[in-house]
Amino acid sequence: MTDLIARLARAVHATDLAGFWFVNSHHALPFDWVFLAFTQLGNGWITVPLTLALVGFRHRRQAAVPLMTCALAFALSGLGNNTIKRFLEWRRPAEYFARQDPTGATASRVHIVGEVLGGRTFPSGHTNTAFAAATLLVGLLGRRWWPALLIAGAVGWSRMYLGVHFPSDVVTGAVLGAGVTTAVVILMRKWRRPRPA
């Protein structure tokens, strides 16, 4: 059983690396700028105020509960994301490959656009924030906001393209952001629902 788990872990890790190289190695200057812009939609300083503004405007007559839902979802998903990061302390791609290959040859192949980030990589905070925001827009503003999920997916893709995250970081950040937010939206709806007399 232990041997099976070890083999499965190696297979998952190999798939993670292969996925990273597939995304990161297919690059061109125009896409550098496109994905550098997309990645900003996972920046909490941009996405959180934008989401609050959209939700607040839509529910302007009764905005307290929807805005509280947003605040709670962002806080809990962000807290969960950062707790995992601090606990695991996995390294970002360039740093990981530099440790695996001391010659620096493998790390030099990583296409990095923008700021060179170090430190914790798992899960992706930008992807977490983007999917939390997209899930809030769909949950609080209606299903017609589903394209927000595609934009969140583009944010996740951008993190690999820019060379700062592995696919596992992105997938976990997306699942955490969407999952926690969905739970918060459902709980807040139940709490808000009038109780029978």
C-alpha positions, 0 to 999 in steps of 0.5 A: 500500500505504501509503495502504491501511494509513493508511485501515485505521488511520483506520477502526480508530481511528474504530471505537475512538472510536465503541465508547468513546462507545457504552459510556461514554455509556450510564450511570446512577447504579446502574450507576456503583456496579456497575461501580466494584465490578467494576473492583476485580476487575482491581486486582492488590492484590485479584485476585492474592491472591484467585487465589493463595488459590483455587488454593492451597486447591484444590491444597493438597497439591501447591500449589508448581507451581500457585502458581508458575504463577500467580506467573509468569503474573501477572509476565509478563503484567504486565511485558508490559502495562507495557512496552507502556504505557511504550513507546507512552504513549497518553493516556486518553480525557479527556486525549485528547479535551482535546487534540483539542478545546481548547475542552474540550467533547468532554472534558466529555462523558466520563463519569468515575466515581471517580478521574480518571486521567491518563497511559498508557492502552494496554493496560488493566492492570485488564483484563490482570490480570482475564483473567490471573486468569480464565485461571489459574482455568480452566486450574488449577481446571477448565472449570467456572470459565469464568464467571470469563472473563465477570467478566473481561469485565465488568472490561474493560467497566467500564474503558470505562464509568468513562471511563478506557480505550478499547476497544482498550486493553481488548481488547489487555489481555484478549488479552495477559493470557489469551495469556501466561497460557495459554502459561505454563500449557501450559509448566508442564504440560509441565515438570511431566509425568513424562519417560519413562525 
